[in-house]
Structure formats: structure tokens, C-alpha cells
């Protein structure tokens, strides 16, 4: 299972850093966090560092943003029902829009549609894979 997670985060870093400026790594990390994967903070830290290295940005900027969004997600998971798919996609949408504006200096309508489509497909696919391997957990503090 860890090999699968490393493959997914590695592919998202590679695709985001080389092919297109879309916050795919952030989407992947937030989907991991919502799915209840325990190693998400470590994945966010290392994924952000690798993304900054491959994107030739200041090292650590993406990691700080990824960890801050994870902190907000875990902080308010008790107050907002994050088991509801609508709230999960709404948080994913808000975090990626802010990320694309902050790092890529652009807001396109196509990004918004891509975030919703890619996020929902990836969320349901990961939920299925985690259920199949018996590793699905709830997000908790």
C-alpha cells in the first residue's frame, strides 16, 4: 500500500512540475488526508520539498502551504462534517484555488472544473482502493 501511495504522489509531483501548472500534488495530499491515511503529514512535507526542487521554486514554500492546509483540515474536522463528500470537495476547491492564485498567479475557470472532476474521481477511486485493502480510517485528532 505504501508503494502505491509513493507512486501516486511521485506521479503527481512529476506531472505538476513538468507538464502543466495545476495543483495536482495538493489535490493528492488533501485526498490522502480526507481518506484517513496516517502518513499524510510526512508525505506533504517531502512532496512539497520535491515539488519545489523540480519546479525550481524556493525550497519549502509548497511544504509550508501543504502542512498549513493539513493543519486547517484536521483542526476543523470536528466542527465541520468532513465525512460529507460535498464539504470535502468544497475544501479541496478552496485550497486549490488559493494555491493556484498564490503560486501560479492565475485563476482560470477550467482549473475549477478540473479540480472538481479530478478530485471527485480520485477521492472515490482512493476510497475504493483503501476499502479493498482494509486501510480506510476516519480523520481524527
N, C-alpha and C positions, 0 to 999 in steps of 0.2 A: 504494500500500500504506500509506503514511503517513497518507493521508486516511482510510482505513478504520480504522486504529488510533486516530486522533484522534476519529473518530465514535464508536467503541466506548467509549473512556474518557470522552468527553463525555456520552454517554447514561447510563453507569453513575453518574457524578457527579450528573447531574440526577435520576435515579431515586432514588438514595440520599438526596440532600439534600431532596427534596420529597415523595416518595410513601411510602416505607417505610424503617424503620430496620433495614436489612440490609446487611452489609458487602460490597456488590456491587463497589465500587471496589477493595477489597483483593483480592477474588477475581479481578477482571480483571487487576490488576497482577501477581499471582502466576502467573496463566496465561500472561501475556506473558513473564515471566521463565523459566518452565519450558519454554516453546516456543522460547526462544533469541533473542528479539528484543533487539537490542543497545541500543536507546534506552530500556530499561525503567527505569533509574535516573532519567533525566530525566523520564519520564512519571510515575514515582512521586512525585517532588518537586513537579512542577507540579500533578499530580492531587490530591495531599494538600493543597496550598495552596488550590486552588479548592474542594475539598470542605469545608475548614474555613471558607472565606469564605461559601459558600452555606448551610452548616449552622449558622452563627453560633456557632462554637466559637473557642477560641484559635487564632490563625493559626500553623501549623507543627506542631501536635501530631500530626495524621494523617501529615504528611510524615515526621516522625521515626520513627513506627511503621512506615510503609511501607518506608523505607530500612533500618531495623533488620531487618525480616523478609527483605528482599532480601539484606542482608549475611549473615544466617544461612544463607539458601538457597545463596548462592554459596560461603560458607565450608565448608559441609558437603556440597557436591555431589560432591566426590571421595570422601568417606568412606561416603556412603550412595548407593545406586544410584538416582538421580532419573530415570533413563530408564524405570524401572518405574512404571506408572500407579498402582499401589497406594500407593507412597511419595509420589508427587506429591499424590494426593488426601488422604493422611493428613496431610501438612504443611499443605495448604490448610485442612483441617478444624481442625487445632490452632491455626493462626494466626487464623482467623476466629472461633473460639470465644473465644479470648483477647481479640480485638478487640471483639467484641460485649459481652463482660463488662466490659471496660475503659471503652468509650465509651458504650454504651447501657445499662449496668447491668442486663442481663437475660440469662438463659440459658433459651431455650425449646427443647423437643425438635423443634419444627417448623423452627427455624433449622438444626439439624444435618442434617435431611433435605434442606432446601433447598440447603445448601452442597454436599452430595454430588451431588445431581441437577444443579444449575446448574453446578457446577464440572466435572463429567464431560462434560456436554453441550457446554459452552463449550470445554473442552480439546480434545475430538475435532473440533469444528467449526473451531477455530482451526488445529489441525494440518492439517486438510484444506485450508483456505484457503492456509496457508503452503506446503504441498506443491504446490498448484496454481500458485502464483506463483513457486515456486522459492526461497523465503527461509527455509526451515527450517534452523536451526542448533542445535547442541548447546550446553548450558550449560557454560561453562568459565571459568577464572580467567585 
